[in-house]
Each structure stands twice: as structure tokens, then as C-alpha cells.
Amino acid sequence: MLAMPHTAPASAETAGAWRLAALEAELRGRRPDLRVELAGTCDSTSTRLLERARDGDTRPVLLAAVRQSAGRGRMGRSWVSSSALCFSLGLALAPKSWSGLSLAVGVALAEALDPADARGEPRLRLKWPNDLWLGSEGRKLGGVLIETIAAPGVVPPARQAVIGIGLNLDAPEQLDAPAAGWREAEPGADAPSMLARVAPALLLALDVFEREGFAAFAGRYARRDALAGRRIAAGTLPPCSGAADGVDDDGALRIVTPEGALRRIDSGEVSVRMSAASSSSGSSPC
């Protein structure tokens, strides 16, 4: 039996509907050598770009998929949706610090889809460290997965970054956690139109992050912080719980424990979930 290909190209008709040439021309205003590609089916756009980088192809590229069959989330989790925008951006980056990059990407995505309105609450919230929520009730709209590697042709301190993004158009039914789809907010939304909105904002955010780090995004993140003021539990060793107190300028999560101590949690070492109870009884110290 022949093995199924990891990636199958999109038909010419499908590619035309995504308006790839126009998008590529817009993005090249910021990254002149960037390519935009579309797969009809793909196991994981991030996996494909990481393999290219390991083989020495580190040219900037945005790879989207009409359908992704084996998307990946944080800590080895799978990410599956039959109706979603799935894409990855691969390029070399050399920020002074990588801390807070997933938060900056989240800000860029949220603001592109849901521009800030000082008169009302934002529809899109950000759950530290890499999820987007629709509304404040904890329904996941999408997520960000950032992976970096030392790759041939990328000169240190730069590393090849692959930024994977999945945004639900319709809420998937197979998830245990509550989920949301962007069509709840914009019934006529489709993947090509969403990509055309978020991709330019993403490139701009990466340029700013390279120069200024997460501090340039801290205030904008705070406006959409889904955890601020809530009781949360962090999967550190030992476990830690308390009240979320925003994030530092480097993107670290602040937690005030029941004893009144302030703890900082780095994104690479924890999983955060909403606590079932709002009281401090049974809380574990950090």
C-alpha cells in the first residue's frame, strides 16, 4: 500500500479563491522574499516548515492549508478542527529576548479580527500563554504554537521560528473544553478573508517584537487579558494557585497566592487552567 502524502496541493480553483498573489504582494512590502503557499490537505503546516528548515530551506514562507489533519498544540496536544483557518509562518528572527512572543502574536491576531473599541469590551480575549477566547466565558477560538530551531543558513543569534496558528471558523464538536467559532461573530467569515486580515498584522507585530520585545505589547495585552483577576491554577511543580495579576513586561504570568506572595510563571514551564472554585481553600502554594 502506498503511503499517503504529508501534503497535497490545492487545486487552481481553490488557490484562486484564496487570492494568494494579492496577499503575497502585500506581505512582500514588509518581507520582500516571503512566499505564500497553499496546501489542499496537510498533516501539519508547522511540521512541514520545520522539516524544510532542517533541510536547509529557511526562506520566509507562509504555508496555509485548506484542511489540516494532524495539527499540534502546546505540550504535545493535538489540534483538530474541520472548519478553521490553519497556517504557519516560517522565518528567521533575532529578538533580544524570546519571552512573550506568543502573547505578542495573540495581540496581533486579536486586534486584526476585533479592532479595539474604547466604548466597549473586546470580543476576543487572550488566555495566557497562547489561546484566543471568544468572549469572557472561556470558549477557545484558537491558539498559537511557536517553535524555534537552529537551522542551516541561519546565523546565530537568529533562529528559525515557525509560528503555527489555528483559528476556528465553526466550533469543533469533539473537544472536551468549550470551544467557539469566528462565524458566531461574523457569519460570513471564511478562511481566505481571515488570513488576509491577520497575516499582515502578524508580520508587523514580529518586526516590532524583534526591535522592542514584549514590552511594546504589554498594555494591549492587558486590555484583552482573560485571566486577570480570576482564580487560576498553574501546573508547576509544585502546583501553584491564586489570583491572576496580569503579566510582566517580559510576558511572565503573575499570580498572587492565598498567602499574599507574588509569583512569576514563565510560559515554557506551565499549563494554566481555570480553578473550579473561587475560594482559596485547598489552594497550593507556589
N, C-alpha and C positions, 0 to 999 in steps of 0.2 A: 504494500500500500504506500502511495506517495505521501510524504509529509505535507501538511498544509503550510502554505507560505505565511511568514510572520506579517507581511504587509501585502495588500492587493491594491493596485492603483485605482483611483476614481475614474469613472467614465468622463469623456469630454463634456458631455451634457451636464453632469454633476459639477465638474470643475468650473464650468462657465457660470453656474448658478451661485457659486461661492465668490465670484468676482476677484479671483486671485491676483490677476495682473494689476488691477487698480490698488489692491491692498499692498502688494509688493512695492509698487511705485511710491506709495505714501510712506511706508516704513523705511525705504531706502533714503528718504530725506534725513533720517537720523542715523541709519546704519547702511552706508552705500553698497556694501557687498552682501546684504542679507537676502536670502531666498525664502520664498513661501511655497510650501508643498502641501498637497492634499492626498491622503490615502483613502480609498474606499472603505477598506477594513484594515485594522491594525490590532495586534495584541496589546501593545503599549507604546505610545508615541515617545515617552521618555526612555524606555528600554532601547528603542531603535536609535535615538540620538546618542545615548551613552555608548552603544556599540560602535557607531560611526566615529565618535571621538577617540575611543580606544584604538581604532584602526588608523587614526591619524587625520581624519576629516573633521576639522574643528572650525570650518567656515560657519558664520552665523546662519541659522536656519530656523524657521518656524514651521513645524510639521503638525497639521491638523488631521483628524480622522473623522470620516462620516460615522463610522461605528468602531468603537474600541472594545475589545473582548477581554482584556486582562489588565485593566488599569490598576495602578498601585497607589496606595496611600501611605501615611506615616506608619512606622513600626511594622512594616510588612503586611499591612491590611490591604485587602483588595478593594477596588473602587469600580462599581458596576452601575451603569445606567443605560437603558435602551433609548433614551431621549435626552441628549446632552450635547454640549459643546466640549470637546476634548482636544487639547492641543498642548504641545511642548515647545519651548523656545530654548535653543542651544546657542551659547556664545561665551567667549572668554571675558571674564570680569576680574578686576583687581581692586576691590574696595579696601579701605584701610581696615575695616572690620566687617565680618560677615554677619555679625549679630543683628537680628531684627529684619533680615531680608524678607522672610516670609510675611512679616507684618506689613512691610512697605508694599510688597506685591498685592496683598489683600486690600490695602488702601486704594491702590491704583484701580483694581478691578471694581471695587465697590463704588468709587466715585465716577467711573466711566459709565456704569449701568444706572446709578442712582445719584445724580449730582446733588451736592449739599444744598439744603434749603434751610436758611436760618429761621424760617417761620414754623417749621415742623420737625418731627423726629425723622431720622433717616430710616428708610425701609430696609436697607441692607446693613447688617451688623457684622462685627468681626469677633470671632471667638479665638482667643489665643490658643495655640500659636499659628494655626493655618486654616481655619474654617470660616466660611461665609454663611451667615444665617439670614433668612428672610423673616423680618420681624424680630421681636424680642423674646419669643416663646421657645426658642431653641430648636427650630427646624432648619436642618442643614440644607443649604442651597448648593454648596460646592466646597472645594478645597484646593490647597496648593501643596505641592511636593517639590522641594528643591534638593538637588543632588549635585555635588561638585567632585571633579576628579582632576588629577594631574594627567594631562594628555600630551601626546607628541605634538610638537609645534607650538604649544602654549608655554610662554616663558614666565617662570615664577617672577614676582609673586602672583601673577594671574593664574587662575584655574578655569577649566571649562565648566560652566554652570549649565545645568539642564533644569529648566523651570517648567514643571508639569502642572496643568490646570484642568480641572473638571468642573463644569457648571451645569446643573440640571435645567433642562427646559421643562420637563414634567417630573413630578416627584416619583422616584422609583418605589415600587411596592415591596421589594424583597429585603429592605433594610430593617434592622431591629430598632434603630433610633428614628425619631421623627424626621421627615425629610420634606423639602419644598421644591417647587419648580418655578422658574422665572416667568412662565406663562401665566402664573397667578397674578403677577404684577402687570405684565404686558402680554395679553392674549395672542397678539400677532407675532411675537418674537420667534426667530429661528436662529439656528447655529451660525449661518454666514453673517447675519446682521449683528449678532452678539460679538463675533470675532472682529468685525470691522470697528466696533466701538472699543473693545478692551485692548486690542493689540497695540495701537499707537500709544495709549496711556501707559501700558506696561513698559514699552521701550523708554519713554520719557522718565518714568519712575526709576528705572535701572540706571539711567545716566545720572540722575540726581543722587541716588544711593551711592554710586561709586565716588562721587565728589564729597558728599556731606554725611553719609551714613544714615542710620535710622532717626537721628535727632531731627532731621528735616521733615519727618513724617509723624513725629510723636503727637503733636496737637491734633492732627487729622485723625490719627488712630483713636485718640481718646474720645472723640465725638461719636465713634461707632463701636466703642468697646462694649461687647455684650456681657462681659463678666464683672465689670466694675461695680462694687458694692454688693455683689452676691456672695453667698457662702459657696465655696468650692472645695474640692478635694483634689490634690495633686498626687500622682503616682510615683512620688520619690521614694527612696529607701533611706530612712524610714518614711512612711507615708506622712503627708502634711495636709492639714485642712485649716480653713479660716475664711476670712473675708477678703475678696479680691480688691486690691488697692491700685489698679492701673498697672502701667508698665514704666520702666526706667527709659532713659534716652538711648540705652543700648538694646531695648526690646525685652529685657528680663521682666517676668511677671512678679509683682509684689503681692505678698499675702500677709495679712495681719492675723496672727494666731490668737486663740482664745486667751492666751496669757498676755497678749499685747505686744508680742515681739514682731518685728517686721522681717520677713524672709524674702529673699530673691530667688526665683527659679529660672534657670536657663532653658531655652526651648529644646535643646538637644537631649535632655535627660528626663523629661516628664510627660505624662499624659494627664490632662485635666478633664474632670467631669463635674457636672453639677451635683452638689450634695442633695440627698433626698430630704434631709431635714434642715430647717433654718436655725435651729438652736445649736449651741456649742457643745451640748452633751455628747460624749463619745468621740469628740474630736481628738485627733492625734497631733502631737507637737511636731514641728518640722525638725 
